Amino acid sequence: MEMIERPWGWYKVVDVGPRYKVKQIEVNPASSLSLQMHYHRSEHWVVVSGTALVQVEDKKYLLAEGQSTYIPQTKKHRLTNPGIVPLKIIEIQSGSYLEEDDIVRYDDIYGRDS
């Protein structure tokens, strides 16, 4: 389980199989992933600890520990930690292609491109 550092925190792939991948993700306080979408996968996020601000298309909502949400493929989405403690989630990806290059970024506070 290699930890992959990102400007917003880090993730580890904890399991992978045909058409699925499971990641442990930690988002630093006051940090945010890019507004993005995926052509080939959907995602299910489960909050382990902290508070998640989730955006799917134009809808925004909060999730607390133990709550979850589903992100359909091709829907623009963003994960933000609005709190003062690290946000820990489990992400379950499913689809025909699960690599990191299936990310289309629309907005990124760290200046990253697609």
Rosetta constraint file for C-alpha pairs under 8 A:
AtomPair CA 1 CA 12 HARMONIC 5.85 0.50
AtomPair CA 1 CA 13 HARMONIC 6.14 0.50
AtomPair CA 1 CA 14 HARMONIC 6.13 0.50
AtomPair CA 2 CA 12 HARMONIC 5.83 0.50
AtomPair CA 2 CA 13 HARMONIC 7.29 0.50
AtomPair CA 3 CA 10 HARMONIC 6.48 0.50
AtomPair CA 3 CA 11 HARMONIC 5.73 0.50
AtomPair CA 3 CA 12 HARMONIC 4.87 0.50
AtomPair CA 3 CA 13 HARMONIC 7.99 0.50
AtomPair CA 4 CA 10 HARMONIC 5.40 0.50
AtomPair CA 4 CA 11 HARMONIC 5.33 0.50
AtomPair CA 4 CA 12 HARMONIC 6.18 0.50
AtomPair CA 5 CA 9 HARMONIC 6.14 0.50
AtomPair CA 5 CA 10 HARMONIC 4.42 0.50
AtomPair CA 5 CA 11 HARMONIC 6.82 0.50
AtomPair CA 6 CA 10 HARMONIC 5.27 0.50
AtomPair CA 6 CA 11 HARMONIC 7.90 0.50
AtomPair CA 7 CA 110 HARMONIC 7.00 0.50
AtomPair CA 8 CA 27 HARMONIC 5.67 0.50
AtomPair CA 8 CA 28 HARMONIC 5.81 0.50
AtomPair CA 8 CA 31 HARMONIC 5.28 0.50
AtomPair CA 8 CA 32 HARMONIC 5.91 0.50
AtomPair CA 8 CA 33 HARMONIC 6.37 0.50
AtomPair CA 9 CA 25 HARMONIC 7.83 0.50
AtomPair CA 9 CA 26 HARMONIC 5.65 0.50
AtomPair CA 9 CA 27 HARMONIC 4.74 0.50
AtomPair CA 9 CA 28 HARMONIC 5.26 0.50
AtomPair CA 9 CA 31 HARMONIC 7.91 0.50
AtomPair CA 10 CA 25 HARMONIC 6.02 0.50
AtomPair CA 10 CA 26 HARMONIC 5.52 0.50
AtomPair CA 10 CA 27 HARMONIC 6.83 0.50
AtomPair CA 11 CA 23 HARMONIC 6.46 0.50
AtomPair CA 11 CA 24 HARMONIC 5.50 0.50
AtomPair CA 11 CA 25 HARMONIC 4.32 0.50
AtomPair CA 11 CA 26 HARMONIC 6.26 0.50
AtomPair CA 12 CA 23 HARMONIC 5.46 0.50
AtomPair CA 12 CA 24 HARMONIC 5.22 0.50
AtomPair CA 12 CA 25 HARMONIC 6.63 0.50
AtomPair CA 13 CA 21 HARMONIC 7.20 0.50
AtomPair CA 13 CA 22 HARMONIC 5.89 0.50
AtomPair CA 13 CA 23 HARMONIC 4.39 0.50
AtomPair CA 13 CA 24 HARMONIC 6.43 0.50
AtomPair CA 14 CA 21 HARMONIC 7.88 0.50
AtomPair CA 14 CA 22 HARMONIC 5.65 0.50
AtomPair CA 14 CA 23 HARMONIC 5.51 0.50
AtomPair CA 14 CA 24 HARMONIC 6.67 0.50
AtomPair CA 15 CA 21 HARMONIC 5.81 0.50
AtomPair CA 15 CA 22 HARMONIC 5.07 0.50
AtomPair CA 15 CA 23 HARMONIC 7.19 0.50
AtomPair CA 16 CA 20 HARMONIC 5.86 0.50
AtomPair CA 16 CA 21 HARMONIC 4.29 0.50
AtomPair CA 16 CA 22 HARMONIC 6.22 0.50
AtomPair CA 17 CA 21 HARMONIC 6.35 0.50
AtomPair CA 19 CA 94 HARMONIC 5.39 0.50
AtomPair CA 19 CA 95 HARMONIC 5.05 0.50
AtomPair CA 19 CA 96 HARMONIC 5.56 0.50
AtomPair CA 19 CA 97 HARMONIC 7.10 0.50
AtomPair CA 19 CA 98 HARMONIC 7.42 0.50
AtomPair CA 20 CA 92 HARMONIC 7.06 0.50
AtomPair CA 20 CA 93 HARMONIC 5.38 0.50
AtomPair CA 20 CA 94 HARMONIC 4.36 0.50
AtomPair CA 20 CA 95 HARMONIC 6.48 0.50
AtomPair CA 20 CA 98 HARMONIC 7.32 0.50
AtomPair CA 21 CA 92 HARMONIC 5.91 0.50
AtomPair CA 21 CA 93 HARMONIC 5.08 0.50
AtomPair CA 21 CA 94 HARMONIC 6.62 0.50
AtomPair CA 21 CA 98 HARMONIC 7.09 0.50
AtomPair CA 22 CA 90 HARMONIC 7.05 0.50
AtomPair CA 22 CA 91 HARMONIC 5.67 0.50
AtomPair CA 22 CA 92 HARMONIC 4.61 0.50
AtomPair CA 22 CA 93 HARMONIC 6.25 0.50
AtomPair CA 23 CA 90 HARMONIC 5.73 0.50
AtomPair CA 23 CA 91 HARMONIC 5.08 0.50
AtomPair CA 23 CA 92 HARMONIC 6.56 0.50
AtomPair CA 24 CA 88 HARMONIC 7.38 0.50
AtomPair CA 24 CA 89 HARMONIC 6.10 0.50
AtomPair CA 24 CA 90 HARMONIC 4.81 0.50
AtomPair CA 24 CA 91 HARMONIC 6.47 0.50
AtomPair CA 25 CA 88 HARMONIC 5.74 0.50
AtomPair CA 25 CA 89 HARMONIC 5.28 0.50
AtomPair CA 25 CA 90 HARMONIC 6.14 0.50
AtomPair CA 25 CA 91 HARMONIC 7.18 0.50
AtomPair CA 26 CA 86 HARMONIC 6.42 0.50
AtomPair CA 26 CA 87 HARMONIC 5.49 0.50
AtomPair CA 26 CA 88 HARMONIC 4.55 0.50
AtomPair CA 26 CA 89 HARMONIC 6.52 0.50
AtomPair CA 27 CA 31 HARMONIC 6.39 0.50
AtomPair CA 27 CA 32 HARMONIC 7.19 0.50
AtomPair CA 27 CA 80 HARMONIC 7.49 0.50
AtomPair CA 27 CA 81 HARMONIC 6.21 0.50
AtomPair CA 27 CA 86 HARMONIC 5.78 0.50
AtomPair CA 27 CA 87 HARMONIC 5.03 0.50
AtomPair CA 27 CA 88 HARMONIC 6.56 0.50
AtomPair CA 28 CA 81 HARMONIC 6.72 0.50
AtomPair CA 28 CA 85 HARMONIC 7.31 0.50
AtomPair CA 28 CA 86 HARMONIC 4.94 0.50
AtomPair CA 28 CA 87 HARMONIC 6.55 0.50
AtomPair CA 29 CA 81 HARMONIC 5.49 0.50
AtomPair CA 29 CA 82 HARMONIC 6.45 0.50
AtomPair CA 29 CA 83 HARMONIC 5.49 0.50
AtomPair CA 29 CA 84 HARMONIC 4.97 0.50
AtomPair CA 29 CA 85 HARMONIC 5.54 0.50
AtomPair CA 29 CA 86 HARMONIC 5.37 0.50
AtomPair CA 29 CA 87 HARMONIC 7.14 0.50
AtomPair CA 30 CA 80 HARMONIC 7.31 0.50
AtomPair CA 30 CA 81 HARMONIC 5.41 0.50
AtomPair CA 30 CA 82 HARMONIC 5.15 0.50
AtomPair CA 30 CA 83 HARMONIC 6.28 0.50
AtomPair CA 30 CA 84 HARMONIC 6.98 0.50
AtomPair CA 31 CA 80 HARMONIC 5.94 0.50
AtomPair CA 31 CA 81 HARMONIC 5.56 0.50
AtomPair CA 31 CA 82 HARMONIC 7.32 0.50
AtomPair CA 32 CA 78 HARMONIC 7.34 0.50
AtomPair CA 32 CA 79 HARMONIC 5.87 0.50
AtomPair CA 32 CA 80 HARMONIC 4.16 0.50
AtomPair CA 32 CA 81 HARMONIC 6.24 0.50
AtomPair CA 32 CA 109 HARMONIC 7.69 0.50
AtomPair CA 33 CA 78 HARMONIC 5.91 0.50
AtomPair CA 33 CA 79 HARMONIC 5.49 0.50
AtomPair CA 33 CA 80 HARMONIC 6.33 0.50
AtomPair CA 33 CA 108 HARMONIC 7.15 0.50
AtomPair CA 34 CA 78 HARMONIC 5.91 0.50
AtomPair CA 34 CA 79 HARMONIC 7.67 0.50
AtomPair CA 34 CA 105 HARMONIC 6.26 0.50
AtomPair CA 34 CA 106 HARMONIC 7.25 0.50
AtomPair CA 34 CA 107 HARMONIC 5.63 0.50
AtomPair CA 34 CA 108 HARMONIC 4.41 0.50
AtomPair CA 34 CA 109 HARMONIC 7.00 0.50
AtomPair CA 35 CA 76 HARMONIC 6.41 0.50
AtomPair CA 35 CA 77 HARMONIC 5.40 0.50
AtomPair CA 35 CA 78 HARMONIC 4.64 0.50
AtomPair CA 35 CA 79 HARMONIC 7.98 0.50
AtomPair CA 35 CA 105 HARMONIC 5.88 0.50
AtomPair CA 35 CA 106 HARMONIC 5.43 0.50
AtomPair CA 35 CA 107 HARMONIC 5.07 0.50
AtomPair CA 35 CA 108 HARMONIC 6.44 0.50
AtomPair CA 36 CA 76 HARMONIC 5.24 0.50
AtomPair CA 36 CA 77 HARMONIC 5.44 0.50
AtomPair CA 36 CA 78 HARMONIC 6.45 0.50
AtomPair CA 36 CA 103 HARMONIC 6.35 0.50
AtomPair CA 36 CA 104 HARMONIC 5.32 0.50
AtomPair CA 36 CA 105 HARMONIC 4.40 0.50
AtomPair CA 36 CA 106 HARMONIC 5.69 0.50
AtomPair CA 36 CA 107 HARMONIC 7.32 0.50
AtomPair CA 37 CA 73 HARMONIC 7.02 0.50
AtomPair CA 37 CA 74 HARMONIC 5.41 0.50
AtomPair CA 37 CA 75 HARMONIC 5.64 0.50
AtomPair CA 37 CA 76 HARMONIC 4.67 0.50
AtomPair CA 37 CA 77 HARMONIC 6.21 0.50
AtomPair CA 37 CA 103 HARMONIC 5.89 0.50
AtomPair CA 37 CA 104 HARMONIC 5.34 0.50
AtomPair CA 37 CA 105 HARMONIC 6.85 0.50
AtomPair CA 38 CA 42 HARMONIC 7.36 0.50
AtomPair CA 38 CA 73 HARMONIC 5.62 0.50
AtomPair CA 38 CA 74 HARMONIC 5.29 0.50
AtomPair CA 38 CA 75 HARMONIC 7.42 0.50
AtomPair CA 38 CA 102 HARMONIC 5.50 0.50
AtomPair CA 38 CA 103 HARMONIC 5.27 0.50
AtomPair CA 38 CA 104 HARMONIC 6.36 0.50
AtomPair CA 39 CA 73 HARMONIC 5.89 0.50
AtomPair CA 39 CA 74 HARMONIC 5.22 0.50
AtomPair CA 39 CA 102 HARMONIC 6.55 0.50
AtomPair CA 39 CA 103 HARMONIC 7.85 0.50
AtomPair CA 40 CA 73 HARMONIC 6.40 0.50
AtomPair CA 40 CA 74 HARMONIC 7.80 0.50
AtomPair CA 40 CA 95 HARMONIC 5.70 0.50
AtomPair CA 40 CA 96 HARMONIC 5.76 0.50
AtomPair CA 40 CA 97 HARMONIC 5.38 0.50
AtomPair CA 40 CA 98 HARMONIC 7.12 0.50
AtomPair CA 40 CA 102 HARMONIC 7.00 0.50
AtomPair CA 41 CA 72 HARMONIC 7.60 0.50
AtomPair CA 41 CA 73 HARMONIC 5.18 0.50
AtomPair CA 41 CA 93 HARMONIC 6.33 0.50
AtomPair CA 41 CA 94 HARMONIC 5.40 0.50
AtomPair CA 41 CA 95 HARMONIC 4.28 0.50
AtomPair CA 41 CA 96 HARMONIC 6.65 0.50
AtomPair CA 41 CA 97 HARMONIC 6.51 0.50
AtomPair CA 41 CA 98 HARMONIC 6.42 0.50
AtomPair CA 42 CA 70 HARMONIC 7.60 0.50
AtomPair CA 42 CA 71 HARMONIC 5.65 0.50
AtomPair CA 42 CA 72 HARMONIC 4.71 0.50
AtomPair CA 42 CA 73 HARMONIC 4.38 0.50
AtomPair CA 42 CA 93 HARMONIC 5.75 0.50
AtomPair CA 42 CA 94 HARMONIC 5.53 0.50
AtomPair CA 42 CA 95 HARMONIC 6.40 0.50
AtomPair CA 43 CA 70 HARMONIC 5.94 0.50
AtomPair CA 43 CA 71 HARMONIC 5.01 0.50
AtomPair CA 43 CA 72 HARMONIC 6.63 0.50
AtomPair CA 43 CA 73 HARMONIC 7.54 0.50
AtomPair CA 43 CA 91 HARMONIC 6.47 0.50
AtomPair CA 43 CA 92 HARMONIC 5.54 0.50
AtomPair CA 43 CA 93 HARMONIC 4.52 0.50
AtomPair CA 43 CA 94 HARMONIC 6.49 0.50
AtomPair CA 44 CA 68 HARMONIC 7.09 0.50
AtomPair CA 44 CA 69 HARMONIC 5.73 0.50
AtomPair CA 44 CA 70 HARMONIC 4.42 0.50
AtomPair CA 44 CA 71 HARMONIC 6.05 0.50
AtomPair CA 44 CA 91 HARMONIC 5.64 0.50
AtomPair CA 44 CA 92 HARMONIC 5.08 0.50
AtomPair CA 44 CA 93 HARMONIC 6.56 0.50
AtomPair CA 45 CA 68 HARMONIC 5.36 0.50
AtomPair CA 45 CA 69 HARMONIC 5.40 0.50
AtomPair CA 45 CA 70 HARMONIC 6.47 0.50
AtomPair CA 45 CA 71 HARMONIC 7.97 0.50
AtomPair CA 45 CA 89 HARMONIC 6.43 0.50
AtomPair CA 45 CA 90 HARMONIC 5.77 0.50
AtomPair CA 45 CA 91 HARMONIC 4.65 0.50
AtomPair CA 45 CA 92 HARMONIC 6.56 0.50
AtomPair CA 46 CA 66 HARMONIC 6.60 0.50
AtomPair CA 46 CA 67 HARMONIC 5.93 0.50
AtomPair CA 46 CA 68 HARMONIC 4.27 0.50
AtomPair CA 46 CA 69 HARMONIC 6.79 0.50
AtomPair CA 46 CA 89 HARMONIC 5.40 0.50
AtomPair CA 46 CA 90 HARMONIC 5.18 0.50
AtomPair CA 46 CA 91 HARMONIC 6.53 0.50
AtomPair CA 47 CA 51 HARMONIC 7.44 0.50
AtomPair CA 47 CA 52 HARMONIC 7.21 0.50
AtomPair CA 47 CA 63 HARMONIC 7.04 0.50
AtomPair CA 47 CA 64 HARMONIC 6.39 0.50
AtomPair CA 47 CA 65 HARMONIC 4.97 0.50
AtomPair CA 47 CA 66 HARMONIC 5.46 0.50
AtomPair CA 47 CA 67 HARMONIC 5.69 0.50
AtomPair CA 47 CA 68 HARMONIC 6.12 0.50
AtomPair CA 47 CA 87 HARMONIC 7.65 0.50
AtomPair CA 47 CA 88 HARMONIC 6.19 0.50
AtomPair CA 47 CA 89 HARMONIC 4.44 0.50
AtomPair CA 47 CA 90 HARMONIC 6.62 0.50
AtomPair CA 48 CA 65 HARMONIC 5.27 0.50
AtomPair CA 48 CA 66 HARMONIC 5.98 0.50
AtomPair CA 48 CA 87 HARMONIC 7.77 0.50
AtomPair CA 48 CA 88 HARMONIC 5.31 0.50
AtomPair CA 48 CA 89 HARMONIC 5.10 0.50
AtomPair CA 48 CA 90 HARMONIC 6.98 0.50
AtomPair CA 49 CA 64 HARMONIC 7.33 0.50
AtomPair CA 49 CA 65 HARMONIC 4.91 0.50
AtomPair CA 49 CA 66 HARMONIC 7.70 0.50
AtomPair CA 49 CA 86 HARMONIC 7.75 0.50
AtomPair CA 49 CA 87 HARMONIC 5.81 0.50
AtomPair CA 49 CA 88 HARMONIC 5.17 0.50
AtomPair CA 49 CA 89 HARMONIC 7.05 0.50
AtomPair CA 50 CA 64 HARMONIC 6.50 0.50
AtomPair CA 50 CA 65 HARMONIC 6.17 0.50
AtomPair CA 50 CA 81 HARMONIC 7.87 0.50
AtomPair CA 50 CA 83 HARMONIC 7.10 0.50
AtomPair CA 50 CA 85 HARMONIC 6.37 0.50
AtomPair CA 50 CA 86 HARMONIC 6.23 0.50
AtomPair CA 50 CA 87 HARMONIC 4.50 0.50
AtomPair CA 50 CA 88 HARMONIC 6.42 0.50
AtomPair CA 51 CA 62 HARMONIC 6.91 0.50
AtomPair CA 51 CA 63 HARMONIC 5.82 0.50
AtomPair CA 51 CA 64 HARMONIC 4.89 0.50
AtomPair CA 51 CA 65 HARMONIC 6.77 0.50
AtomPair CA 51 CA 81 HARMONIC 6.37 0.50
AtomPair CA 51 CA 82 HARMONIC 6.93 0.50
AtomPair CA 51 CA 83 HARMONIC 6.30 0.50
AtomPair CA 51 CA 87 HARMONIC 6.11 0.50
AtomPair CA 52 CA 62 HARMONIC 5.59 0.50
AtomPair CA 52 CA 63 HARMONIC 5.07 0.50
AtomPair CA 52 CA 64 HARMONIC 6.54 0.50
AtomPair CA 52 CA 79 HARMONIC 6.70 0.50
AtomPair CA 52 CA 80 HARMONIC 5.91 0.50
AtomPair CA 52 CA 81 HARMONIC 5.29 0.50
AtomPair CA 52 CA 82 HARMONIC 6.87 0.50
AtomPair CA 52 CA 87 HARMONIC 6.74 0.50
AtomPair CA 53 CA 60 HARMONIC 6.92 0.50
AtomPair CA 53 CA 61 HARMONIC 5.81 0.50
AtomPair CA 53 CA 62 HARMONIC 4.62 0.50
AtomPair CA 53 CA 63 HARMONIC 6.50 0.50
AtomPair CA 53 CA 79 HARMONIC 6.01 0.50
AtomPair CA 53 CA 80 HARMONIC 4.99 0.50
AtomPair CA 53 CA 81 HARMONIC 6.12 0.50
AtomPair CA 53 CA 82 HARMONIC 6.49 0.50
AtomPair CA 54 CA 60 HARMONIC 5.54 0.50
AtomPair CA 54 CA 61 HARMONIC 5.43 0.50
AtomPair CA 54 CA 62 HARMONIC 6.13 0.50
AtomPair CA 54 CA 63 HARMONIC 7.37 0.50
AtomPair CA 54 CA 77 HARMONIC 7.35 0.50
AtomPair CA 54 CA 78 HARMONIC 5.95 0.50
AtomPair CA 54 CA 79 HARMONIC 5.00 0.50
AtomPair CA 54 CA 80 HARMONIC 6.46 0.50
AtomPair CA 55 CA 59 HARMONIC 5.62 0.50
AtomPair CA 55 CA 60 HARMONIC 4.37 0.50
AtomPair CA 55 CA 61 HARMONIC 6.68 0.50
AtomPair CA 55 CA 76 HARMONIC 7.91 0.50
AtomPair CA 55 CA 77 HARMONIC 5.18 0.50
AtomPair CA 55 CA 78 HARMONIC 5.04 0.50
AtomPair CA 55 CA 79 HARMONIC 6.60 0.50
AtomPair CA 56 CA 60 HARMONIC 6.54 0.50
AtomPair CA 56 CA 71 HARMONIC 7.14 0.50
AtomPair CA 56 CA 75 HARMONIC 6.61 0.50
AtomPair CA 56 CA 76 HARMONIC 5.74 0.50
AtomPair CA 56 CA 77 HARMONIC 4.39 0.50
AtomPair CA 56 CA 78 HARMONIC 6.79 0.50
AtomPair CA 57 CA 75 HARMONIC 6.19 0.50
AtomPair CA 57 CA 76 HARMONIC 4.96 0.50
AtomPair CA 57 CA 77 HARMONIC 6.00 0.50
AtomPair CA 63 CA 67 HARMONIC 5.74 0.50
AtomPair CA 63 CA 68 HARMONIC 6.90 0.50
AtomPair CA 71 CA 75 HARMONIC 6.87 0.50
AtomPair CA 71 CA 77 HARMONIC 7.37 0.50
AtomPair CA 81 CA 86 HARMONIC 7.42 0.50
AtomPair CA 81 CA 87 HARMONIC 5.97 0.50
AtomPair CA 83 CA 87 HARMONIC 7.81 0.50
AtomPair CA 93 CA 98 HARMONIC 7.15 0.50
AtomPair CA 94 CA 98 HARMONIC 7.34 0.50
AtomPair CA 97 CA 102 HARMONIC 7.66 0.50
AtomPair CA 98 CA 102 HARMONIC 7.13 0.50
AtomPair CA 101 CA 114 HARMONIC 7.92 0.50
AtomPair CA 103 CA 114 HARMONIC 6.18 0.50
AtomPair CA 104 CA 114 HARMONIC 4.99 0.50
AtomPair CA 105 CA 112 HARMONIC 7.93 0.50
AtomPair CA 105 CA 113 HARMONIC 6.34 0.50
AtomPair CA 105 CA 114 HARMONIC 4.86 0.50
AtomPair CA 106 CA 114 HARMONIC 7.93 0.50
AtomPair CA 108 CA 112 HARMONIC 6.03 0.50
AtomPair CA 108 CA 113 HARMONIC 7.77 0.50
